[in-house]
Amino acid sequence: MKYIALGGGNEVGASCNLLQLNGTNFLLDAGIRMGAGEAGGPADALPDLALLQEAGGVEAVLVSHAHLDHIGALPLVHQAYPAAPIYATMPTVHLMRVLLADALKIMSIKAEQEFECPLYNDELVARMFTRVVPVPVGGSVQLPGAVRAFFFPAGHILGAAMIGLEGAEGRVLYTGDISTGNQRTISGMVAPDFAPHLLIIESTYGNRLHANRQREEKALVETVSEVIESGGHALIPAFALGRAQEIILLIQAHQQAGLIPRFPIWVDGMVRSICQAYVNFPELLRGPLKRFINNGGNPFFREKGARPVTSTPLREKVLAGAPACIVSSSGMLTGGPSQFYASRLVDDPRHAIIFCGYQDEESPGRRLLALADNPEATITLDGREIRVQCRLAQYGLSAHADAGELAALTARMRPRRVVLVHGDDDARQALARTLADNRRAVLAPVNGEWLEFSFRRAGRGKFEFSPAGGAGGGAPGKERVAPPDAGELWQELIRNPATRNKLFSAEELAALWFRGETTPERQAQMAAILEKDDRYFAADWKHPYFYRPRRPDQVAADRRRETIMQGLSHLPGRLVLVRDGGGAVRAGICYAVDRLGFYAWKVGRDSTWHPADTLLEIIAPWYEQVETAGETQDEEALRSEQKQKLHRFLLRVKPIYRQLKPLKLWEQMRALRAEPATAREWRDMLGLDEGVESLTALAWRLNTHPEYFVREFVPGGVPNYVCREEIPREEAGRDEEMVDRMEQNAALAVAEELFPTESGLYRKGLDRDAGEITLYFHFPATAADRYRAQIEQLGAVTGWSVRIHPEAHHGALSEAVRRLLPGTWRMLRNPSIHRENNMVSVRCDIPPGEENMVTEVAGRFKEQTGQELRIETPGETGAVSLQEQPAGSVVGPAEDCMEINAAYATIRATLQEAGATVYKTGKKNAGNFEYIEVSFISPDVGERYRGVLDELQKQTGWPVRINPRPNQNEIKALVRQSLEPAWGLVKEPGFFEIGRAVRVKLKAPPAPDDPRWLGMVEEIKARTGYRVEYVE
């Protein structure tokens, strides 16, 4: 056995490996060096293909995955050896077409602009694809020279495979590029059931360990959000294949969860075509994406999600438009639209360029990152020298295994020899030290260096079909030629204890069925059967290219569900009751059915699939709404409308349901009849209202209490209910909620979507115990009316009750005053907020002749905010409200009023006798209006003595008012004095006037139910009207 790296040995790029096994030459990948010919890039793009000729040519080519540094030289290999077949997984073949077509386009542009000779043309590429042989992921193929090749899932990107070769001279495993961790699109690699003598393994990150993935993802999206919120664009140069798809899904997921605001996401370059290629292979994607695509969606370009840049003029519009995230190839800024965007953003400190993948030593991306701390630095991008002013960042979202993961795979495989490739010298040397072991040699050859190996065959190989342990179907060992039958194969596997719980690849199942040679055609045939089958075999949730026979009880359940659904083709458009996964009864509107169940809209939940045997009752048609709306509305608008109608309907059902107490209902039903009857018949016998609401409430109650009522159902019939003979004599406890509540972050994200910026929604609160969302608007009085429909929709979609915080935002009120006052008016002091009166007052100097505008300004303020605006002008002794007081009028104390000091004394003495503490009394002027203001520790406490103050007005002849501001210092001093010394006050208490709260931070806070703490809180509340809270 011989091996030589023609490229990609002591470098990252131009991967090209020649393996001589059983006297036959096999080429593993044939890539190019990225950025060759660019300033500072490698001089030669190609691996040393001349060595192929010296070695005697090549009999077959095997491709690990579709990145250009592994496939870019394939057309030239084909040109030299046109008879050699090229083997790759089916997704890799599809992706190769996309990437090589893009490479041809780039070479054509460079030929015109820079007079470069293209490496190959489209005719050669087309001829090459006639020799490409697709192999199923996890499948195998027989090669020349009595060698068999296996394509094991490698993670990394869609279709990537580790290639195992087995011949008389030994077994070899070539990893290509691997990733052990699950990504959002695909699962990580699986350590194959293969014992290689020689392991050829990548070492890209052989000298480092990856940072925590979740932490890096969180930091990335927060940086993007921060840049966009501050008014800049965030460019993410990303590898078009693999990394870009992960980033799109990552940002969209955080937006959908409400963790970051929604902002535009633009996708440019080859990323667009690659996203579509992923959609073509849902069976190889992780569960949520697979289901989304199978339902007709595109997870990368959802509604309200990422949008593709489809033309060059649109790029300019993107840059001139709202702050956005731009995901574009290439990932190292070596070309593509990302270089164009970078050249336009790099000189502006508002923007950011964020890298999240490998950066070659000579790439523009690596050079740009090196300039991050140099404010005077410049870089050449898109042919221009530009000063670097933008924000630069890099996050570790690599799709390559790190040093620890590479070492773990090597230990798992236990090879005799290890060859390190696809890494720079530092990475390979570090990994060699990590892997050093007396039982195996670790080699790090340079490009062009031949290695020779000799192994004595030992140990186990890949899965091999054994007639003794295989499936039946004819005489043992006899080859079967009939097309695969999933049900028959399942029966054979489930009868054998050794196979009933085992995971199988499509290749292994093909071997068990055909009992002979597992050709790519037979593997593809079996894979197609497995993809269509959902009764007998289930794809593994972590690794969808492996299958497990389903349990007999699962198969039986599906047969039962099929029987039920055979008579329910009319179900769409009906109001139904279902039992959810937690056992609760829920109402829904069925909108679609399939072989095993149905889909329903429910309050507080997204569209949900229900197994047929969870259907409890078909209540009534909902046809008119569904069918009429369906003609004119899209699905999302229809779903939203129907959920709101269902929400309103359930609000009418709820009081009827509460009145139907289970014990009393059981007694009434027992007295009426002992035989079973339908819910509709029981409704009529009980004399309930004939409306749908009564029927729903009764059916809900009958299905909620199996301890009182038995449901009897035969497929094809209507459910009947009968009372139990023996029941609990105690009344059932608290009734369950009638709707589900959406997960809290998702519910808050719905609120974010429903209310536009102009609504003034500035904060959202959530009380889990009360099941309540609180919305804080700048002007709640007007928002509650203007956005009534959205508020109702929020409750219907999320299942949470919705409350509007009643207090207006003080800053927004002040800003509204400033915005509405004419430019000729001069504001003499900041607006005053009178919270208790829902009024704002402002003192202005108004030019003569413009006094008639006061009413108009106040009216516009009222219309916008829902609050009164009092506009005052300077008077001889104070200020006058032009809205309330005629010119020259005098309002104040009566003519026979008490002398002012005597009035003060009377007020103090009377209030003290009533138990109040008065901190200050004083005379105030508002224009010609004079009054006495009394200061309590807080206006809340003052309101407790409103009756006494009214009497004092009559007694003294003076108007008496309460100071609207609390005595902060006195309240905080009282809190400090009341705290136990052992609790340890950390810093000055925080005072929150709007929330009427004082917050303290304590070194050793007491338990929330500590009697000392509860007593102190109650005492402060009683004395001040403010509550005390402690924060962590």
N, C-alpha and C positions, 0 to 999 in steps of 0.2 A: 504494500500500500504506500502511495506517495502523495504528497500534498505540496502545493506552492500557492502563495498569494500573488496574483498578478496586479492587484491593487487593493486598497483597504486593509492592508496588514498593519503597518505602523502609522496609520492615519485614519481619520473619519472621512470617508468619501471614496468613490470609485471602487466599491467592494466587488471583488472578482476573484473567485477561488477555484483552483483546478484540483480535482481529486482523482487519482488513478486507483481504481478498485477492481479486483479480478481482471486486471489487464485492460480495463476499459476507462476512457477519460470522461469525466463528468464535470461540467462547469456549474458552480454554485454562485448565481448572481453575476451580473455584468453591468456595473454602474459607472457613473461619471463623477468627476470632481465638480462640486458646485462653485460657481463664481470664477471659473477658469477664464483667464483673459481679462478679468476686471483688474482695476488698479489695486495692487497689493495681493491679488488672488493667485492661485496656482497657475503655473505656465501651461500645463498640459491637462486637458479635461479627461483623457482616457487612461484606463489601466494599460499595462504592457501586454497587448494582445499578440505581439510577435512571439511571446513565449508559448502560446497555444500551438503555433505552427511547429516550433521546435519540439514540443511534446508529442506531436503526432496528430493534432486536431482534437475534435471533441465529438462524442457520440450522442450526448444529450445535455440539455441545459435545464437546470432546476432553479426556480425563482422563489425567494423567500417572501418578498412583499414588494409593493409597487412604488416605493420612493425612488426618485431618479438616481440617487447615489447607489442604487442596487439594480436598476433596469436601463439606465440611460444609454449604455453601449450595446444593448441587445441587438438592435438592427445591424450593427457592424459585425457582430458574431454570426448572425444569420447570413449576412452577405458572404462571409468567408466559408461558412459551413451550412449551406442551405438545406441539407438533408437532415440535420440534427433537430429532433423535436424539442419543444420548449414546454416544460411542465410548470403549472402554477395553479393555485386555487381559483375557483370561479370568480370570487370578488376581485382578486388580484388581476385577473385577465381584464375584467371590466375597467378597473382603475388604470391599468397600463394604457388602455386606449385613450383615456382622458389625459393622462400626464404626457404621453408621447405626442399627442396632438398639440398640446400646449407648447411642448418643447420645439416642435416643428414651426409653430407660429413665431416663437421668440427667435429661432435661428433665421427665419425669413426676414424678420425686421432688422436683425443685426447685419444680414447680408446686404440689405438696401442702405442702411444708415452708416455702417462701419466697414463695409466691404469684406466681412468675414465669410469664409467658405463654410456652408452648413456641413455638419457631420454626416447627415443622411437626408433623404427626401421622403415625401409621403408615399411614393411608389414602393420604396424599399420597406417602409414600415408596414404597408398593406400586405406585401408578400410575406413578411415575417409572421404576421398573425395567421397566415394559413398553416403554419407549422406549430401553432400554440395548441396545447392539449389541456383543457380544464380538468382539475382534480377536486373532488369534494373536500372541504375542510375536515380534517380528521381521517381522510381516505389514504389510499396507497395506490401505487402503480408499478407494474413490472417494467424494468429497464433492460437495455442490452447488457450482455455479459453476465446474465443470471444474477442480477442485482435488483432488489426491491426497494422502492423509495416510499417513505411515509411522510405525510404532511400533518404535523401536530400543531394545534392552535398555539400561537405565540403571544397573544395580546398585541401590544404596540399599536397597530392600526387594523382596520377592517381587512380580513383575509390574510393577515400575516401568519406565516407558518415557520416552525422549526422543521428542518428536513432531516429525516433519519434514513440512512442507506445501509442495507444489509446484504453482504455477499460472503463468499467462501473465505475471504481474507479478514473478515471482521465486520464490526458495526461502527458507523460514524454518525454523530449527531452534530449538525450545523445549525446554530441557533438563529442566524440572521440577527434581527433586532428584536429584543424581547421586553415585555413589561409584565411584572407579576401582579400588580394591583389592578383592581377593577376600575374602569373609567366610566364616564356617563354613557358612552356609546356601546362599548364592548367590554367583555370580561377579560380578566388577566389570563396569562398563560397557565396551562396545566402541565405539571411535571409529567412527562410521558411515561407510559409503561414500556420502557425501552432501556436496555443496559448497554451503552456505547463503550467500545474500547477507546475510541478517539472522540474527544469533545472539542469542537471548534466554536468558541464562544466570543461574543462581542465584549468589549471592555470600555465602552464610551465613558461611563462614569465609574471606572475601576478604582479611582482614587478619592471617591467621596460618597457620603450618605445623603440621601434626599431629606429635605426638611419635611415636617409634618404636612401632608397634602391638604388637609382641611384648613389648616392655618394659612397656608399659602393661597388657597382659593379665596378665603375670606379677605385676606389682605389685598388681593388683586381687585376684587369687586369693590371693596371700600375705596381703594385708590381711584378707580375709574369713576365711581359715584362722586367722590370729593372733587375731582377735576371738573366734571360736568356741572356740578352744582355751583362751582366758582366761575362758570362761564367759558370753559375751554373745551376743546375736543380731546378725546383720549384715543390715540392710535395704538392698536395691538397688532404688530407684524406677527403673523402666525403661519406655520407650515400649512399649506392648503389641505394636505391630507392628514387627518388625525387631530392635530392640535387645534385647528380652527373650529372644528365641530365641537370639541370639548368646551371651548371658550364661549361659543354661542349658547350652548345649553346651560353652562354655568351661570352666565349673566341673566338669562331668561328665568332660570329657576329662582334666583335671588329676588328678581323683580316680582314674580308671581307669588312668592312667599311674603312679600311686603317688607323684605329686609333692606332693600334699597329702592329709591324712587324709580319710576318708569322714565326712560329717556330713549331717544332713537338709537337703534343698533343697525349700522350699515355693514354689509358684507360685500367685499369686492375681490376681483381677481379669480383665479382658478377655484377658489373656495366654493363658489356657487355651483360649479359642475360637480365637485366632489360631494357636496351635500346631497345632490340628487342621486349620485351613485350609491350613497349609504341607504337612501330610501328604497333602492331596488333590492336590498338584501335584508329585509326585516327579520328573517329567521336567524340571522347571526348577531343581531343586536340584543341588548339587554331588555328585560321584560317590559318596562313602561314604554320604551320607544317602539318595540315590536307591536304592542297593542295599539299605540297611537297611529302607526303607519297602516296597520291592517284595517283600521277604521277609516282610512282614507285621508289621514292628515300628514303634514310634513312637519316634523318636530323642529326643524331648523328655521323655517319661515312660516311661523304661525301668524294668525291674525293678532295684531297688537304686539308682535314680536319683531324679530330681525327682518330687514328688507334688503334685497339685493341691489347693488349698483349696476344698472344694465347698460349704461352708455358713458362715454367720456364726458359729455356736457354735464351729466348728473353729478360727476365728481366735484365739479366747481360749485354746484348747488349745495352739495353736502357740506363743503367747507364754508360756504357763505350762510348756511342755515343754522338752525338751533344747535346748541352744544350736543355732541353725540359721541358714541363709541363706534370706532371704525375698525373692523376686523378684516385684515387684508393680507394676502400673500405678496412677497415671500417673507418667510419668518426671519431671515437674516439680513433683510434689506438689500439683497443682491440683485433685485430686479422686481418686476411686477408693479402693481399699483401702490404697494406699501412704500416704495421708494419715492413715488410722486407725492403721496400724502406727507411723508416725513420731510421732504424738501420744503413743503409749504407750512409746516407746523413747527419745525425745529428752532426757529428764531424768535418764537413768541413765548414768554414765560407763562401765559395762561394755559398752554397746551401741555400734553404729556405723551411720551412714547414709552410703551410698556412692553417689555420682552418677557416671554414665558417659555422659551425653548432653547435648545442648544445653539450656541453662537460659535462658529468656526473662528480660529485665531485670526484669520485674515479677512473676515467678513466686515462689511460696513457696520453691522449691528454691534460686533465686539468693539470696533474702533469708537463708535458713538458712546457706548457704555463707559469706555475708558476715559472719556472727556467729561464725565458727569460732574466732577468737582473743579473743573477749570472754567471760570467765567469768561475767559478771553479766547477759548478754543473755537476753532472752525473745523468744518468737515465738508467734503465734496459729496453731494448727493444729486442725482439726476443731472449731472454735468455742471452743477453750480457749487461754488464754495460759499458756505453759509455759516454764520456764527451760531453756536449752540447756546440757546437761551431757555429751551423748554425743560420741563421736568422729565427726568429719566428714571426708570425703575426696572427691576428684573425680579421675577418670581419663578419658583421651581415647580413647574407643572410638567415635568419630563415624562415621556412615554418610554423611557429606557430604564432597565433595572439598575440599581445602584450596587456598590461594592458588596454590601451585605447580602443582597438578593442574588447576585451572581455567585457568591460563595455558597449560599444555601442550595442553589440549583446544582452546582458542581458536586457538593457533598451528597445530594440525593441521587445523582446519576452514577457516582462512583466510577468514573472513567479511568483507564490505565494511563492515558496521556491527555494533556490539555494544551490546546493552541489558542493563544490570545490574539484576536484581530479587532479591527474596527475601534481603534483607540490610539491616542497619542502616546508617546513614550512614557510620560509621567504616569498616565492612567494604567498602562499595561504593567509597568514595573511595580506599581503599588499593588495591583491585583495579583501579580505573580507572588509577591511576598505573602499576601493573605492566603493564597491557595497552596503555598509550599507544604509538601507532605512527603514523607519517606516512601509512600506507596505509589506515588505517581509523579511524573515529570511535567513541569509547566514550561512551555516554550513560547517565546515571543518573537517570531521571525520577522524580518523586514521583507518588503516587497521583493520578489524575485529569488527568494531563498528556498531551495528544495528541502523538504523533510521526508524521511523515509521511516516507515514503521513496519513491524512484524508482530502479529498477535496470534497466540494459540487460541482457537475458538473455545470459549467457555461461557457459562452463564446463560441466562435466559434472553430471549429476543422479544420482538413485538408479538402481539396477539396472533395466534395461529389457530385455524379451524381444526378441531379434533372430532372425528366422527363419534367417538365414545362419549364425549361430553357435550356434543352439539344438539341442535334441535332435530326432531324427527322428520317425518315426511317421506316415507319410502324406506327402503332397506337401509341399514346403517352404512354410511360411506357413499351411498349412491347420489350422484349429482342431481340437483333439482333444477329444471329449466323454466318452470311456470313462473309468471310474474309474482312478485311478493304480495302476500295477503296478510295485512296487519293483524287481523283477528286470529288467523290460524297460527301465525308465528307467536303471538301473545299466549295462546293456549299452550303451546309447546314449552315456552319459557316459564310460565307460571306453575307448571306441573313439577318443575325441577327446583328443589330448594336451593341449589347452587346458583341458579340464574334468575330467580324471581325478584330479587332485590338489587341486582347488579346494574351498574351503569354501562351502556354500550355506545360505541360510535356507530355511525351509519355503515362504515366498512365492516365492523364486527357483526352487525345484524345481517348485512348482505352475505357474509361468509356462513352464518348460521342458517340462512334461508337456502342459498344456492348450493351449499355443501361442496364448493369448488372454488375455482379461480375468481377472486374479487376484482374484476376489471373496473376502470373508471366508469364505464357505462352502467355496470350493475350497481356500483355504489351510488351513482346519480339516480338510478331507478329507485333504490331503497330510500334515498334522501327525499325524493319527491313524495313517496308514499308516507313517510313519517311527517313531512310538513303538512300534508292534508289531514292526517289522522289526529284526532284529539280525544279518541275514546280509549285506545289500548296502550299508547305510549305517551309519556310526558317528557318534554325537554327539561333538562336540569336548569333550575332558575339561575344558577351562577354561571354555568357553561352550556349555552343552548345547543351546542353541537354534540352533546351527549344525551342519551335517552334512557329512561328507566321504565320497565313494564309497570303499568298502573295496578293498584291493588284490586282484587276481585270485587270488593265492596264499592269501590269507586266506579268500576265498570257497570255494576248492577244499578247504582244510583243514576248513572247517565241513561241507562235503558228506561228506568222508571220516569225520568224527566222527559225523555222523548215521547213516551206514551201520553203524559199529561199534555204536552205542547201540541200533539196532533189535533186536538180539538180546540185550540186557542188561537187560530189564525186571525180571528176577529178582535183580539185583545187590544191592539193599538187604538188609542183614542178613548180608553176606558179609565175611570177612576177606580183604583184598586187598593186593597189593604195587603201588605206583605209583612213577613217577619224578617227582620234584619239579622245580621251576623251575631249581634249581642242578645237576640231573643226578644227584642222589643217589637211591638206592632207599629207600623208606619203607613201613612197614606202616600200614594204616588199616582202619577199620570203615566200610564204606559204609552210609549211612542214607537216601540219596535220590538220584534220578537226574533228569536233564532231557534235552532234545533233543540236547545236544552233549557232555554229560559227566555227572559224578556228584559227590556230596558225601561226604566221609569225615572221621571223627574220627581224629586222630593225636596221639601223645604230644608235648607241647611246642608244639602249634599249636591255634589256634581252628579251628572247623569250616571246612574248605577245599574249594573247588570244583576239580575236576581235569578237564581236557579228556579226551575218551574215549581219545585215542591215547597218554595217559600211563599207562593201565592195563597192567600187566605180567603179573599172574597173579591168578587167583581161587583163593585157597588152600582155604577151607573155609567151611561155614555158621557163622554166629555167632547163629543164629536164636533159640535158647532164651533167651539173655540179653536180646537186643533186644526180642523180642516180649513176653516175660513182664514185663519191666520197663516196657515202654511202656504197659501197661495201668494201672499204678498210679503212675508217677512222671512229673513234669513233664520237659520237654526238658533243662533244665539239670542236674537231678539224674541223669537217664539218661546224659547226656554225661559227667558226672564219673565215674559208676560204670564206664562202659565204658572210659574212658581208663585208669582204675586197673587194670582187668582186663587191658587190652592191655599196660600197663607191666609187670605181673607176668609176663605171657606172654613178652614180649621178653627179660626177664631169664633165662628158661629157654632161649630160642632162642640167646642170645648165645654161650654156650660151645660149642654144636654148630657154629655158624657159624664160630667161630674155628678149630675142628679141621679144617674143610673147606678146606685150603690150595689155592689155585687151580691151581698146577702139578701137585700130586699128584692132585687131583681130575681134571684133564684127562687125566693118564696112565691113571688107572683107567677113565675113560669111554672113551678110545680103545681100550683093551684089550677092552672089553666089546662095543662096537658102533660102526659107522661111520655108521649112518643116524640121522636125527633121531628124537627121542622126547620125550614130555611130561615135565615135572618129576616127576610122580607115578611114571611108568614108570622114569625114571632112579633115583629113590629106591629102588624095589624091586630094580632090577638091582644097585645098589651095596650092597644089604643093610643099608640104614639102618633105624633104628627106624620103625615104621609111624605114629608119632604126628604130629600136626599140626606140632609144633615142628621135627621133622626135615625135613618137606616145606618149611616156611617158610625154614629155614636154607639148604637146597639151592637153592630158587628164588631166594632173595636173592643167593647166591653166583653163580649162573649169570647173573643180570642185572647184577651189579656189575662183571663182568670181560669186556667185549666183546672184549678182546684174546685170550681163550682160547675163548670160547663165542659161538655165533651164535644169536640168537633169530629164529625164523621164525613169522610170524603172518598168517593170512588172516581178515578179518572174518567172524564167525559160527562160527569154529573155536576150537581150543585151541592155545596157544603150544607150539611144539616147539623143542628145543635140540639143537645139534650142535656137535662140537668143530671148531675151526679146524685147517687143515692145518699152517700155520706159526704159531708162537707165540714170545714172548720166553722165553729160557731162564732168565732170572732171576726169582726169586720176587717177587710183587707186594709193594709196600711196606706201610706201616701200614694196617690196616683202618679204614674210615670208621666214624663213630659211627652207631648204629642209630636214634637219635631226634634230632629237631631240638630246639634249646634256644630257649625263648621269649626275646624281647628283655628285657634285664636289668631295666629299670624296670617293665615289665609283670609280670615274674616276682615282683619284690618286692611289687608291688601285690596279686598273688594271695595271697602270704603274709600281707599285712595283712588281707585279707578272711577268710582261713581261721581265723585264731586270734583268739578273743575277748579282750577286755581282761583278763578274769580268768585267762587262760592265763599272764600274766606275761611275755609276749614284749616285750622292751624295746628290742631292736636286731636288725637283719638285716645280714649281711655277704655279699659276693659275690666269688668268685674266678673270673674269666673263663677263665683258663688251665686251671684244674682242672675247670671246669664245675660248681662247687659253691656252694650257698647255705648259709651258716652262720646258725643261729638261736640267739639269746642269750635264754634264759629266766631269770627270777628263780631258779627251782628246777628245774634241768635233770633231776635224778634222777627227779622225779615227772612232769614235763611230758612226757618221752619216752614214758612209759607211758600217761598220760591222753590224750594227743593223737596217739597212734600213727596213727590213721586219717587225721587231717589232714596229718600229716607225709608219709604215703604218697601222699595226694592231691596234695600240693604237688609231689612229684617227678613224678607221672604227668601233671599238667596242664602243668607248665613244661618238663619234659625235663631239669631240673638235678638232680644228686644233692644230697641234703640231709644236712647234718651238724649235730649239736647241740653247741654249745660246752659243755664239761664243767663249767665252774666256775660256782658259784652267785653271785648278785649280793650283795655284802656288805651293802649298805644294806637290801636286802629281807630278808636273814637277821636283821639286827638289829631291823628293824621287826616281823618275825614273832615274835621273842622278846618284845618289849614288848607285843604284842597278846595273847599267850597267857598271860602271867603274871597270876595273880589280882590283883585290885585291892588286896587286903590285904597283898601282899608289897611290900617296898621294895627296889628295885634299887640296889645300892651302887656299881656302876660299869658302864660301857657293856659290852655283850657283846663277847667276844673271838672272832675268827674263826680257827680252826685249819685252814687250807686243806689241809695235807698229810694231816690225819686225817679230813676231812669232818665236822668237829665245831665246835660253838659252845659256849663256856662263859660263864656269867654268875654273878655273886656277888649273893646276895639275903639280906635279913633276913626270915626266915619266922616268922610268929607261932606260938607253941606250939600243937601239935595239928594243924597243917596240913602237917606233913612228909610225911604219906601221900599228898599231892596231887602230889608231885614226879614220881613215875613216870607219872602220868596226863598231866601237862603235857609231859614229855619225849616221851611216845608220840604226843601230838597234833602236836608239832613234827616228829617223824620222819615222820608220815603226810603232813604238809603240805609239807615241804621235802626229805625224803629224807636229812636229816642228823641226827646225834646231837646232843642237847642235854645238856650237863653243868651241873648246877645246884649251886653251892657256897654254903656258909654260913660266916660268920666263925668261926674257931677261936682257940685261945689264941695260936698263932703264925702263923696264916695262914688257910687256908680248907679245907673238907672237902667232897668230892662225896658227896651223900646217895645217889646211885645206886650208887656203886661201893664205898664203904667202910662197914663196920659201925661203929656208935658205939663209940668208945674204941679202935679198932684203930690200930696204929702201923706205918706203912710208910716205909722209908727205908734208910739205910746198914746194912750188916751190923754185928754186934757187934764183930767184929775189924777194922773198917774202918781205913784209913790216916788219920792225923791230917790235918785239912783242908788245911793249907798244904803239907804233903808231897804230898797228892793233887794240889793245883794244880800243883806243880812237876813231878810225874811226867807229868801230862796234857800240859803245855806241851812238855816235853822230847820225849815220845814223838811228839806230833803234828808238832813241828818236824823230827824225824828222818824222819818219813814225807813231808815236803815241804809241810806245811800251814802257813798263817799264822793264828795265833790272836790275836784282838783283845781277848778278855776271857774270864776264867773267874770264876764266882761261885756261891755257894750260894743256892738258891731253896727257898722253902717253899710248899706247897699244902696248907693245913691241917696235919695231922701228917706230911705226906709231904715229905721233904727230898731234894734232889738237886743235882748240880752241873750248871750250864748253861755250855756252851761257845759263844762267839760267833765265827763266821766272817764273811767279807765278805758271804756270803749263805748261806741254808740249803741252796741247791742245791749249793754248793761243799762245805758240811759233809757232805752225804749221800755225797759221794765217799769219805769216811773212816769210813763206818758200821762196817766191820769192825774198824778200829783202835779206835773208841769202845767197841765191844762187849768187846774185850779189856781196855780200860782199866777198864771196870766190874768185871770179874773181878779185875784186878790191885789196884785201890784199895779195893774193897768199897763204892764209892759208885755209885748210879744216875747215869748221865751222859746228858744230853739236849742237843740242838742248839737254839740260840736261833732261834725261827721267823721273826724279823724280819731283813731285810737291813740292811747298813750303807750307807744312802743316800749320806751325805756322802763316804765313801771311794770308792764306785763312781763318783759324779759327778766326784770329783777325778781319778780314774784316767782317765776319759774326756777331761776337759779337757787333761790332760797328753799324751794320745796323739794329739790332733788336730793336723794340720799347721797351722802359723801362717798359711800362705797361704789356707787355707780360710775363715778369719775367723769365729770363733764370735760370733753376734749377741747371744745372751743366755744365761742360766744353763740348763744342760741340764734337760729335763723328765724326771721319774722316774715310771715306771709299773710298780708292783709286781705288779699282777694279770697284766699282759701280759709281765712280765719284760723290759722294754725301757727304754732311755734314748734320748730323742729330742733332736736338736740342730738348731738353725737356723743355716745358714751363709751368709755373704755370697757366697762363690764355691764352691759345692759341687762336689766332683769327679764325674766320670762314674761311674755305678753299677758299671762293670767296671774302674775304676781299681785297679791292683794295690795301691797304697798304702792305699786305702780298704778294700779287701777284707781285706788283711793286718791292719789295725787292728781291724776288726770281729771277725775270728777270734780275735785275741789277747784282746780284752775278753771275748768269750764264754767262752774257755778259763779266764780268771782269775776271772770273776765269775758266770758262768751267765746273764748278761744280754746282749741283742743291742743294737747301736747303730743307730739309724735317723736319717736327716735328712729334714726337712720343708721344703717350699717356702716 
